Amino acid sequence: MSKIRNAKRKDFTKVINLINHVFRESRGYKPTMEKEFPLLLSYNNLQNMIGFYNGDIPISEVNFLEENIFIEGSFIKVASIGAVCTDESYRGENYASLVLDEVENRMYKQGVDIALISGDRSLYTRRGYMKVKDFYKYRVLPKEKIYINFDLREYKEEYLKLITEMYNLNSTRYYRSYDEFKTLINSATIPWGDISYKKYVIFKDENLIGYIVLRIINEKERYGEVVECFGNCYYIYDLLETLERDLELEYIDYYVHIKDERNKLDKYDEICKDYLHGTVKIINFLKLMNDLRGYFSQYVSESVLNEIKFLKDENGYGIKIKDEIIYIKEIGKVTQLVFEGIEYHKLDYDLSNLPNIEKFLKAVFPIPFVWTKNLNYQ
């Protein structure tokens, strides 16, 4: 009998074998998925490893990991969806879509605010998962050797406590326990295929003042992507330029959220507005808006917060302030509004007669957000 259910302990090896076959072995790589994603693909997450089973054989898998994100004092729950796959023999039968339906129902019941997916194929976009353009991409190009007034050292576990303290200074970040950080900094940097990683700490006057995790892609050209970086923005450019030269890279890309004033670079070679990695969808609009009230309270008055109401009914998704009201029909449009704001994402509505709503939307959206392709990438 075929049915959709979560994995059990006896299924774990079969599920991992399917995932490794689709994502690694069929492409000529070693089967390392469970090592690279030990939080997502683990016995501790069996309840969120959902599959379509033919008898006791998993033929299609959608897995998600619940994670918590701080957004300037507010605490929201996200679900990172990964390792979505179907056995070759069963493709074209809509199994992944059926499993994704079940996954979204479960996420909603489990209080998830937002779902994040590493991909952007039609399986996701036709369901309202959106690409959102809310980051700046800084590109650093090679230069002649420059003088740097800090020291770079290879990462060692003895530095983990200090790195943890630095990461937790970010007002917008994933919540990580110490054990999770320790696991992620090792597992999320396992090389595979044409991808490898370098991890460094930054010292000045014998004090640890920053760290960087760099992804190196060696395809037609050899280039770098910053996975995570903490340090004074005044020397990040010099840091990236130094790594670029030492590692013989064509360029390094560094992503900073458009509202992250602290980490924007003063020096760079190229800059453009770019997309958050993958796609994103609001799963529970009303809960998300309620969970963000602490963030909202920093940018609008208490009187506005007391007046505002968020709605979900047959008209769509609504925002009401006093006698002003606006509805947005599609969850994808709502997702774009929340992540891109009205200055970039133009609403299909005239706000000229809705001054209170317009002021609120401009004040709080886009929300600050994490770069999802960091150590928590699942």
MARPA-106561 format. One record per residue (C-alpha): x, y, z. Coordinates in Angstrom, 1 decimal, decimal comma. Each point is the difference from the previous one (the first is absolute). Example, Ala and Ser with C-alpha at 12.3 -4.5 7.8 and 13.67 -1.06 7.14 Angstrom:
2
VOTOR|12,3|-4,5|7,8
VOTOR|1,4|3,4|-0,7
***
This chain:
378
VOTOR|0,0|0,0|0,0
VOTOR|1,3|3,5|-0,9
VOTOR|-0,3|2,8|2,4
VOTOR|1,7|3,2|1,3
VOTOR|1,6|-0,1|3,4
VOTOR|3,0|1,1|1,9
VOTOR|3,0|-2,3|0,2
VOTOR|0,5|-2,5|2,8
VOTOR|3,3|-1,2|1,4
VOTOR|-0,2|-3,1|-2,2
VOTOR|-0,4|2,2|-3,1
VOTOR|2,9|2,4|0,7
VOTOR|2,7|-1,9|-2,0
VOTOR|-2,3|-0,4|-3,0
VOTOR|-0,9|3,7|0,0
VOTOR|3,6|1,0|0,2
VOTOR|0,9|-2,4|-2,8
VOTOR|-2,7|1,5|-2,2
VOTOR|1,2|3,6|0,8
VOTOR|3,7|-0,9|-0,6
VOTOR|-0,8|-1,7|-3,2
VOTOR|-1,9|2,9|-1,4
VOTOR|2,2|2,9|1,2
VOTOR|3,5|-1,6|0,1
VOTOR|0,6|-3,5|-1,5
VOTOR|-2,0|0,6|-3,2
VOTOR|2,2|3,0|-0,6
VOTOR|3,3|-1,9|0,6
VOTOR|0,5|1,3|3,6
VOTOR|0,5|-1,8|3,3
VOTOR|-3,2|-0,6|2,1
VOTOR|0,5|2,7|2,6
VOTOR|-3,4|1,6|0,4
VOTOR|-0,7|-1,1|3,6
VOTOR|3,5|1,3|1,0
VOTOR|-0,6|3,3|-1,7
VOTOR|-3,5|0,5|1,5
VOTOR|0,1|-1,7|3,4
VOTOR|-2,8|2,1|1,4
VOTOR|-2,4|-0,5|-2,9
VOTOR|0,8|-3,7|-0,7
VOTOR|0,2|-1,6|3,4
VOTOR|-1,8|-2,3|2,4
VOTOR|-0,9|3,1|2,1
VOTOR|-2,0|1,4|-3,0
VOTOR|-1,8|-3,1|-1,1
VOTOR|-3,4|1,6|0,6
VOTOR|0,8|2,6|-2,6
VOTOR|1,4|-2,4|-2,7
VOTOR|-3,2|-0,5|-2,0
VOTOR|-0,2|-2,5|-2,8
VOTOR|-2,3|-1,7|-2,4
VOTOR|0,4|-3,8|0,6
VOTOR|-0,7|-2,9|-2,2
VOTOR|-0,4|-2,6|2,7
VOTOR|3,1|0,6|2,1
VOTOR|2,1|1,5|-2,8
VOTOR|0,3|3,8|-0,1
VOTOR|-0,4|1,3|-3,5
VOTOR|-0,3|3,7|0,5
VOTOR|1,3|2,2|2,8
VOTOR|-0,6|3,5|1,4
VOTOR|2,0|0,8|3,2
VOTOR|-0,2|3,1|2,1
VOTOR|1,8|1,3|3,1
VOTOR|-1,6|2,4|2,4
VOTOR|2,3|2,8|1,0
VOTOR|-0,4|3,3|1,8
VOTOR|1,0|3,4|-1,2
VOTOR|0,4|3,2|2,0
VOTOR|-1,1|3,1|-1,9
VOTOR|1,1|3,0|2,1
VOTOR|-1,6|-1,3|3,1
VOTOR|-2,8|-2,0|-1,5
VOTOR|0,1|-3,8|-0,1
VOTOR|-1,4|-1,8|-3,0
VOTOR|-0,1|-3,6|-1,0
VOTOR|1,2|-1,1|-3,4
VOTOR|0,1|-3,3|-1,8
VOTOR|3,0|-0,8|-2,3
VOTOR|-1,1|-2,4|-2,7
VOTOR|2,7|-2,1|-1,5
VOTOR|1,0|-3,3|-1,7
VOTOR|-3,3|0,0|-2,0
VOTOR|0,2|-2,9|-2,4
VOTOR|-1,8|-2,9|-1,8
VOTOR|1,4|-3,3|-1,2
VOTOR|0,5|0,1|-3,8
VOTOR|-2,4|-2,9|-0,5
VOTOR|-2,9|2,0|1,5
VOTOR|0,5|3,5|-1,4
VOTOR|-2,7|1,8|-1,9
VOTOR|-2,8|-1,4|2,3
VOTOR|-0,3|3,1|2,2
VOTOR|1,3|-1,7|3,1
VOTOR|2,2|2,8|1,2
VOTOR|-3,0|2,5|-0,3
VOTOR|-2,2|-2,3|2,1
VOTOR|2,7|-0,3|2,7
VOTOR|0,6|3,7|-0,1
VOTOR|-3,8|0,5|0,7
VOTOR|0,3|-2,1|3,1
VOTOR|3,2|1,8|1,1
VOTOR|-1,6|3,4|-0,3
VOTOR|-3,0|-1,3|2,1
VOTOR|2,3|-1,3|2,6
VOTOR|2,1|3,2|0,1
VOTOR|-3,2|2,1|0,5
VOTOR|-1,1|-2,2|2,9
VOTOR|3,4|0,1|1,5
VOTOR|0,1|3,8|0,1
VOTOR|2,4|0,7|-2,8
VOTOR|-0,1|3,6|-1,2
VOTOR|2,1|-0,2|-3,2
VOTOR|1,4|-2,8|-2,2
VOTOR|3,4|0,3|-1,7
VOTOR|1,0|-2,2|-3,0
VOTOR|3,4|-0,2|-1,5
VOTOR|-1,4|-0,4|-3,5
VOTOR|-2,2|2,1|-2,4
VOTOR|-1,5|-2,6|-2,3
VOTOR|-3,6|0,0|-1,1
VOTOR|-0,9|-2,6|2,7
VOTOR|0,4|2,9|2,5
VOTOR|-0,8|3,2|-2,0
VOTOR|-3,4|-1,2|-1,1
VOTOR|-0,9|-0,5|3,7
VOTOR|0,9|3,6|0,9
VOTOR|3,6|-0,3|0,9
VOTOR|1,6|3,2|-1,1
VOTOR|3,4|1,2|-1,0
VOTOR|0,5|3,3|2,0
VOTOR|2,6|2,6|-0,8
VOTOR|1,1|1,4|3,3
VOTOR|3,8|-0,3|0,1
VOTOR|2,9|1,9|-1,3
VOTOR|2,7|-2,2|-1,7
VOTOR|3,5|1,5|0,4
VOTOR|2,6|-1,3|-2,4
VOTOR|3,7|0,3|0,8
VOTOR|2,5|-0,3|-2,9
VOTOR|3,7|-0,9|0,2
VOTOR|2,5|2,8|0,7
VOTOR|3,7|0,3|0,5
VOTOR|1,2|-1,0|3,5
VOTOR|-1,2|2,4|2,6
VOTOR|1,0|0,7|3,6
VOTOR|-2,3|-1,4|2,7
VOTOR|0,2|0,9|3,6
VOTOR|-1,5|-3,3|1,4
VOTOR|0,9|-3,7|0,0
VOTOR|-1,8|-2,8|-1,6
VOTOR|0,1|-3,4|1,7
VOTOR|-1,6|-3,4|-0,9
VOTOR|-3,0|-0,8|2,1
VOTOR|0,4|-2,3|3,0
VOTOR|-2,6|-1,3|2,4
VOTOR|1,6|2,0|2,8
VOTOR|-1,4|3,1|-1,6
VOTOR|-3,6|-1,2|-0,1
VOTOR|-1,1|1,7|3,2
VOTOR|1,2|3,4|-1,1
VOTOR|-1,5|-0,5|-3,5
VOTOR|-3,3|-0,9|1,6
VOTOR|0,0|3,2|2,1
VOTOR|0,7|2,0|-3,1
VOTOR|-2,8|-1,6|-2,0
VOTOR|-2,5|0,6|2,8
VOTOR|0,7|3,8|-0,2
VOTOR|-2,0|0,1|-3,3
VOTOR|-3,5|1,4|0,6
VOTOR|-1,3|-2,1|-2,9
VOTOR|1,3|-3,6|0,1
VOTOR|-0,9|-3,7|0,3
VOTOR|-0,3|-1,3|3,6
VOTOR|2,8|-2,5|0,5
VOTOR|0,8|-2,0|3,0
VOTOR|3,7|-0,5|0,7
VOTOR|-0,2|-3,6|-1,1
VOTOR|-1,8|1,0|-3,2
VOTOR|2,7|2,6|-0,8
VOTOR|2,7|-2,6|0,6
VOTOR|-1,8|-2,5|-2,3
VOTOR|-0,7|2,5|-2,7
VOTOR|3,5|1,5|-0,3
VOTOR|1,3|-3,5|-0,7
VOTOR|-2,8|-1,6|-2,0
VOTOR|-1,1|2,9|-2,1
VOTOR|3,6|0,4|-1,3
VOTOR|0,5|-3,6|-1,2
VOTOR|1,4|0,2|-3,6
VOTOR|-1,9|-1,7|-2,8
VOTOR|0,3|0,1|-3,8
VOTOR|1,5|3,3|-1,1
VOTOR|-0,7|1,7|3,4
VOTOR|2,4|0,3|2,9
VOTOR|0,2|2,3|3,0
VOTOR|2,5|2,1|2,0
VOTOR|-0,5|1,2|3,5
VOTOR|2,0|2,8|1,6
VOTOR|0,1|2,1|3,1
VOTOR|1,2|3,6|0,0
VOTOR|2,5|1,2|2,6
VOTOR|1,2|3,5|0,9
VOTOR|2,5|0,7|2,8
VOTOR|-0,5|-3,7|1,0
VOTOR|-3,8|0,6|0,5
VOTOR|-2,5|-2,0|-2,1
VOTOR|-2,1|2,6|-1,7
VOTOR|-1,8|-1,9|-2,8
VOTOR|-0,5|-3,1|-2,0
VOTOR|-0,9|-1,1|-3,5
VOTOR|-1,2|-3,1|-1,7
VOTOR|0,6|-0,1|-3,7
VOTOR|-1,5|-2,3|-2,6
VOTOR|2,3|-0,6|-3,0
VOTOR|-1,6|-1,1|-3,3
VOTOR|2,4|-1,4|-2,6
VOTOR|-2,0|-0,3|-3,2
VOTOR|0,8|1,8|-3,2
VOTOR|1,5|2,7|2,2
VOTOR|1,2|-0,2|3,6
VOTOR|-1,8|2,4|2,2
VOTOR|-1,2|0,5|3,6
VOTOR|-3,2|0,6|1,9
VOTOR|-0,1|1,3|3,5
VOTOR|-2,1|-2,4|2,1
VOTOR|0,4|2,0|3,2
VOTOR|2,1|2,9|1,1
VOTOR|0,3|2,0|3,1
VOTOR|2,3|3,0|0,4
VOTOR|0,4|3,7|-0,5
VOTOR|-1,3|1,0|-3,4
VOTOR|3,0|2,3|-0,5
VOTOR|2,4|-2,9|-0,4
VOTOR|-2,3|-2,7|-1,6
VOTOR|0,9|1,2|-3,5
VOTOR|3,7|-0,4|0,8
VOTOR|-0,7|-3,4|1,5
VOTOR|-1,9|-1,2|-3,1
VOTOR|2,7|1,4|-2,3
VOTOR|2,7|-1,8|2,0
VOTOR|-1,9|-3,3|-0,1
VOTOR|-0,6|0,4|-3,7
VOTOR|3,6|0,4|-0,7
VOTOR|1,3|-2,7|2,4
VOTOR|-2,6|-2,6|-1,3
VOTOR|0,4|1,1|-3,6
VOTOR|-3,7|0,9|-0,6
VOTOR|-1,5|1,9|-2,8
VOTOR|-2,3|1,9|2,3
VOTOR|-1,9|-0,3|3,3
VOTOR|-3,6|0,9|0,5
VOTOR|-1,3|1,2|3,4
VOTOR|-3,7|0,5|0,7
VOTOR|-1,5|2,6|2,4
VOTOR|-3,6|0,7|0,7
VOTOR|-1,2|3,3|-1,3
VOTOR|-1,0|1,1|3,5
VOTOR|3,3|-1,2|1,6
VOTOR|1,8|3,3|0,4
VOTOR|2,6|-1,5|2,2
VOTOR|1,5|-2,4|-2,5
VOTOR|-0,3|2,1|-3,3
VOTOR|3,4|0,5|-1,6
VOTOR|1,4|3,4|-0,7
VOTOR|2,5|-1,5|-2,5
VOTOR|-0,9|-2,5|-2,7
VOTOR|0,6|-0,6|-3,7
VOTOR|-3,5|-0,8|-1,0
VOTOR|-3,4|0,2|1,6
VOTOR|-3,5|-1,0|-1,0
VOTOR|-3,3|-0,8|1,7
VOTOR|-0,5|-3,7|0,0
VOTOR|-2,4|-2,8|1,2
VOTOR|-0,1|-1,8|3,3
VOTOR|1,3|-3,5|-0,8
VOTOR|-2,8|-2,4|-1,0
VOTOR|-3,7|0,8|0,5
VOTOR|-2,1|0,9|3,0
VOTOR|-3,7|-0,2|0,9
VOTOR|-2,1|1,3|2,9
VOTOR|-1,7|-3,1|1,5
VOTOR|-2,1|1,8|2,7
VOTOR|-0,6|3,7|-0,7
VOTOR|-1,9|0,7|3,2
VOTOR|2,5|-1,7|2,3
VOTOR|3,0|1,6|-1,8
VOTOR|-1,5|3,5|0,5
VOTOR|-0,7|-0,7|3,6
VOTOR|3,5|-1,4|0,5
VOTOR|1,5|3,2|-1,6
VOTOR|-1,7|2,4|2,4
VOTOR|3,1|0,5|2,0
VOTOR|1,9|1,0|-3,1
VOTOR|-2,9|2,2|-1,2
VOTOR|0,0|1,8|3,4
VOTOR|3,5|1,4|-0,7
VOTOR|-1,2|1,8|-3,1
VOTOR|-3,6|1,0|0,6
VOTOR|-1,8|1,5|3,0
VOTOR|-1,9|-2,0|2,6
VOTOR|-3,2|1,7|-1,1
VOTOR|0,4|-1,4|-3,5
VOTOR|0,7|-3,5|1,3
VOTOR|-3,1|0,2|2,1
VOTOR|-2,1|1,0|-3,0
VOTOR|1,4|-2,4|-2,6
VOTOR|-1,7|-3,2|-0,8
VOTOR|1,2|-2,8|-2,3
VOTOR|-2,7|-2,0|-1,9
VOTOR|-0,3|-3,2|-1,9
VOTOR|-3,4|-0,7|-1,6
VOTOR|-1,7|-0,6|-3,3
VOTOR|1,3|3,4|-1,2
VOTOR|3,6|-1,1|0,5
VOTOR|2,7|1,3|2,4
VOTOR|-0,9|3,4|1,5
VOTOR|1,5|2,8|2,0
VOTOR|-2,4|2,4|1,8
VOTOR|0,8|3,2|1,9
VOTOR|-2,9|2,0|1,2
VOTOR|-2,4|0,4|-2,9
VOTOR|2,7|-0,9|-2,6
VOTOR|0,3|-3,5|-1,4
VOTOR|1,9|-1,7|-2,7
VOTOR|-0,3|-3,6|-1,3
VOTOR|2,6|-2,0|-2,0
VOTOR|-1,4|-3,1|-1,6
VOTOR|3,1|-2,2|-0,5
VOTOR|2,4|-1,2|2,6
VOTOR|2,9|0,4|-2,5
VOTOR|-0,8|3,8|-0,2
VOTOR|-0,1|0,2|3,8
VOTOR|3,3|-1,8|0,2
VOTOR|1,6|2,5|-2,5
VOTOR|-1,5|3,0|2,0
VOTOR|1,5|-1,3|3,3
VOTOR|3,4|-0,8|-1,4
VOTOR|0,4|2,7|-2,6
VOTOR|-2,1|3,0|1,2
VOTOR|-2,2|2,3|-2,0
VOTOR|2,8|2,1|-1,4
VOTOR|1,4|-2,9|-2,0
VOTOR|-3,1|-2,2|-0,3
VOTOR|-2,8|2,3|-1,3
VOTOR|-3,4|-1,1|1,3
VOTOR|-2,9|-0,2|-2,4
VOTOR|-1,9|2,5|2,1
VOTOR|-0,2|3,7|0,4
VOTOR|1,2|0,9|3,5
VOTOR|-0,6|3,8|-0,4
VOTOR|-3,3|-0,3|2,0
VOTOR|1,6|-2,3|2,6
VOTOR|2,6|2,2|1,7
VOTOR|0,2|-2,0|3,3
VOTOR|0,4|-3,3|-1,8
VOTOR|2,6|1,5|-2,4
VOTOR|2,0|1,4|2,9
VOTOR|-0,1|-3,3|1,8
VOTOR|1,1|-2,0|-3,1
VOTOR|2,9|2,3|-0,7
VOTOR|1,1|0,0|3,7
VOTOR|0,2|-3,8|0,5
VOTOR|0,4|-1,7|-3,4
VOTOR|2,3|-1,5|-1,2
VOTOR|0,7|-1,8|3,2
VOTOR|3,7|-0,6|0,7
VOTOR|1,0|-3,6|-0,8
VOTOR|2,8|-2,5|0,1
VOTOR|2,1|-1,1|-2,9
VOTOR|-1,5|-3,5|-0,3
VOTOR|3,1|-1,6|-1,7
VOTOR|2,0|0,2|3,2
VOTOR|1,0|-2,7|2,5
VOTOR|-3,7|-0,7|0,7
VOTOR|-0,6|-0,8|-3,7
VOTOR|-2,0|-3,2|-0,1
***
